[in-house]
Amino acid sequence: MSIEGPEAHILSGQLEREILGRRVDACTVQDVARLQRTEFVNRDLRDFDRLIGGSVSIVASRGATIRIGLDNGTNLVVGPEYGGRILLGPTQGPAHLILRVDDEREVGIRLTGMGSLRCELDGELSGNYVYSRDFSEVPDPVTENLDAVSFDRSQALKTLLVGKDAVVVGIGNSAFQDICFRAGLHPKHKGSDLSAPQRNRLVDAISALVAERIHLGGKTDFVDLYGAPGRYEPAMGTNRKNGLCPRCGTPIESTALGGGRVFYCPVCQT
């Protein structure tokens, strides 16, 4: 279950309502040896003790990353973009981190793939990869107008929309496939191949996808802070393997692209 910009935005808003202004009374970190080896979690787990005693002064998301900032100069940077759950407690199932606030509620966080679950001081934030990538000057389609974004580059659309060199933040492979479908574009196009009308369709598709995913509470494989599942059913992706295009009924095809498989309609996407 990947977390992209819309889902991070949903979780951030819910966390803000539940824990903003509240004091952190305890922080438990467990079962993170595998994540520590890849630097997804601090090497020294005593770093998380710095959160205790601080009050939550900011909860914000940008791209697929969530920052929980405290008034004592510490931050919890959560980036569950390749899979994870953040649930208001009492926590259900194993959690990598359990944050207890005001001795009355818990937030449990577990990563199921690559990401970030790190405690950083204010001065260390710029060294956190997912934070510096997403809390940057690169536009976020969740909150910003994309009309001024230039897609006229000799790079593949996936490179333009997904990853560290993307011209927007918060778009993963799932969103990429639906954006291409909505815009009627073959996923192997380069940005420089697109006509002005095609680029306009691309911008419109990004904005519409983000808005709809937020409105429907995220993708169907996502659960929010309260355990409620999302209602957005992706139009393209592994859920459509061996299926038919929802628009024209043509058998859906897939191709290897950017280290993964991308599904598309050979008739609707040219």
GIRACOR-V322119 format. One record per pair of residues at least 12 apart in sequence whose C-alpha atoms are under 7 Angstrom apart, sorted by the first residue. I is the first residue (numbers start at 1). GAP is how many residues later the second one is. D is the distance in whole Angstrom. If there is no record, write none. Layout:
((I & GAP & D) (I & GAP & D))
This chain:
((1 & 81 & 7) (1 & 82 & 5) (1 & 83 & 7) (1 & 220 & 6) (1 & 221 & 6) (2 & 79 & 5) (2 & 80 & 5) (2 & 81 & 4) (3 & 61 & 6) (3 & 77 & 6) (3 & 78 & 4) (3 & 79 & 6) (3 & 80 & 6) (4 & 59 & 7) (4 & 60 & 5) (4 & 77 & 6) (4 & 166 & 5) (4 & 167 & 6) (4 & 168 & 6) (5 & 57 & 7) (5 & 58 & 5) (5 & 59 & 5) (5 & 137 & 7) (5 & 165 & 4) (5 & 166 & 6) (6 & 136 & 7) (6 & 204 & 6) (6 & 207 & 6) (6 & 208 & 5) (6 & 212 & 6) (7 & 207 & 7) (7 & 211 & 5) (8 & 53 & 6) (8 & 56 & 5) (8 & 57 & 7) (8 & 58 & 7) (9 & 52 & 6) (10 & 204 & 7) (11 & 213 & 6) (11 & 214 & 6) (12 & 47 & 6) (12 & 48 & 6) (12 & 49 & 6) (12 & 54 & 6) (14 & 211 & 7) (15 & 44 & 7) (16 & 43 & 5) (19 & 37 & 7) (20 & 36 & 5) (20 & 37 & 6) (20 & 38 & 7) (20 & 39 & 7) (21 & 34 & 6) (21 & 35 & 5) (21 & 36 & 6) (22 & 33 & 5) (22 & 34 & 6) (22 & 79 & 6) (22 & 80 & 6) (23 & 30 & 6) (23 & 31 & 6) (23 & 32 & 4) (23 & 33 & 6) (23 & 78 & 5) (23 & 79 & 5) (24 & 27 & 7) (24 & 28 & 5) (24 & 29 & 5) (24 & 30 & 6) (24 & 31 & 6) (24 & 76 & 6) (24 & 77 & 4) (24 & 78 & 6) (25 & 27 & 5) (25 & 28 & 6) (25 & 75 & 6) (25 & 76 & 5) (25 & 77 & 6) (25 & 78 & 6) (26 & 26 & 6) (26 & 73 & 6) (26 & 74 & 5) (27 & 21 & 7) (27 & 22 & 7) (27 & 25 & 7) (27 & 71 & 6) (27 & 72 & 5) (27 & 73 & 6) (28 & 69 & 6) (28 & 70 & 5) (28 & 71 & 7) (29 & 67 & 6) (29 & 68 & 5) (29 & 69 & 7) (30 & 66 & 5) (30 & 67 & 6) (31 & 65 & 6) (32 & 64 & 6) (40 & 75 & 6) (40 & 76 & 5) (40 & 77 & 6) (40 & 78 & 7) (41 & 75 & 6) (41 & 76 & 5) (41 & 77 & 5) (42 & 76 & 6) (42 & 77 & 7) (47 & 72 & 6) (48 & 71 & 6) (50 & 24 & 7) (51 & 23 & 6) (54 & 16 & 6) (54 & 17 & 6) (54 & 18 & 5) (55 & 15 & 5) (55 & 16 & 6) (56 & 12 & 7) (56 & 13 & 6) (56 & 14 & 4) (56 & 15 & 6) (57 & 12 & 6) (57 & 13 & 5) (57 & 14 & 6) (58 & 12 & 7) (62 & 72 & 6) (62 & 73 & 6) (62 & 78 & 7) (63 & 71 & 5) (63 & 77 & 6) (63 & 106 & 5) (63 & 107 & 4) (64 & 15 & 6) (64 & 17 & 6) (64 & 106 & 5) (65 & 13 & 6) (65 & 14 & 5) (65 & 65 & 7) (65 & 66 & 6) (65 & 69 & 7) (66 & 12 & 5) (66 & 13 & 6) (73 & 48 & 6) (73 & 49 & 5) (74 & 45 & 7) (74 & 46 & 6) (74 & 47 & 4) (74 & 48 & 6) (75 & 44 & 6) (75 & 45 & 5) (75 & 46 & 6) (75 & 47 & 7) (76 & 41 & 7) (76 & 42 & 6) (76 & 43 & 5) (76 & 44 & 6) (77 & 39 & 7) (77 & 40 & 6) (77 & 41 & 5) (77 & 42 & 6) (78 & 38 & 5) (78 & 39 & 5) (78 & 40 & 7) (79 & 36 & 5) (79 & 37 & 5) (79 & 38 & 7) (79 & 51 & 7) (80 & 31 & 6) (80 & 35 & 5) (80 & 36 & 6) (81 & 34 & 6) (82 & 31 & 5) (82 & 32 & 5) (82 & 33 & 6) (83 & 28 & 6) (83 & 29 & 5) (83 & 30 & 5) (84 & 26 & 5) (84 & 27 & 4) (84 & 28 & 5) (84 & 29 & 7) (85 & 24 & 6) (85 & 25 & 5) (85 & 26 & 7) (86 & 21 & 7) (86 & 22 & 6) (86 & 23 & 5) (86 & 24 & 7) (86 & 139 & 6) (87 & 20 & 6) (87 & 21 & 5) (87 & 22 & 7) (87 & 138 & 4) (87 & 139 & 6) (87 & 140 & 7) (88 & 18 & 6) (88 & 19 & 5) (88 & 20 & 6) (88 & 137 & 6) (88 & 138 & 6) (89 & 16 & 6) (89 & 17 & 5) (89 & 18 & 5) (89 & 19 & 7) (90 & 16 & 6) (91 & 15 & 7) (91 & 16 & 7) (91 & 17 & 6) (95 & 13 & 6) (95 & 14 & 5) (95 & 15 & 5) (96 & 13 & 6) (96 & 14 & 5) (97 & 12 & 5) (97 & 13 & 7) (133 & 31 & 7) (134 & 35 & 6) (138 & 29 & 6) (138 & 30 & 6) (138 & 31 & 7) (139 & 29 & 5) (139 & 30 & 6) (140 & 28 & 6) (140 & 29 & 5) (140 & 30 & 7) (141 & 27 & 7) (141 & 66 & 6) (142 & 68 & 6) (146 & 57 & 6) (151 & 40 & 5) (152 & 39 & 5) (152 & 40 & 5) (153 & 38 & 5) (153 & 39 & 5) (154 & 36 & 6) (154 & 37 & 6) (154 & 38 & 5) (155 & 35 & 5) (155 & 36 & 6) (156 & 32 & 6) (156 & 33 & 6) (156 & 34 & 4) (156 & 35 & 6) (157 & 30 & 7) (157 & 31 & 7) (157 & 32 & 6) (157 & 33 & 5) (157 & 34 & 6) (158 & 18 & 7) (174 & 63 & 6) (177 & 59 & 6) (177 & 60 & 7) (177 & 85 & 6) (177 & 86 & 7) (178 & 56 & 7) (178 & 57 & 6) (178 & 58 & 6) (179 & 26 & 5) (179 & 27 & 6) (179 & 30 & 7) (181 & 83 & 7) (181 & 88 & 6) (182 & 23 & 6) (183 & 18 & 5) (183 & 19 & 5) (183 & 22 & 6) (184 & 84 & 6) (184 & 85 & 4) (184 & 86 & 6) (185 & 84 & 4) (185 & 85 & 5) (186 & 83 & 5) (186 & 84 & 5) (213 & 19 & 6) (216 & 14 & 6) (216 & 15 & 5) (216 & 16 & 6) (217 & 13 & 5) (217 & 14 & 6) (218 & 12 & 4) (218 & 13 & 6) (218 & 14 & 6) (219 & 12 & 6) (219 & 13 & 4) (219 & 14 & 6) (220 & 12 & 5) (220 & 13 & 6) (236 & 27 & 6) (236 & 28 & 6) (237 & 25 & 7) (237 & 26 & 5) (245 & 20 & 6) (250 & 15 & 7) (252 & 12 & 6) (252 & 13 & 5) (253 & 12 & 6) (253 & 13 & 7))
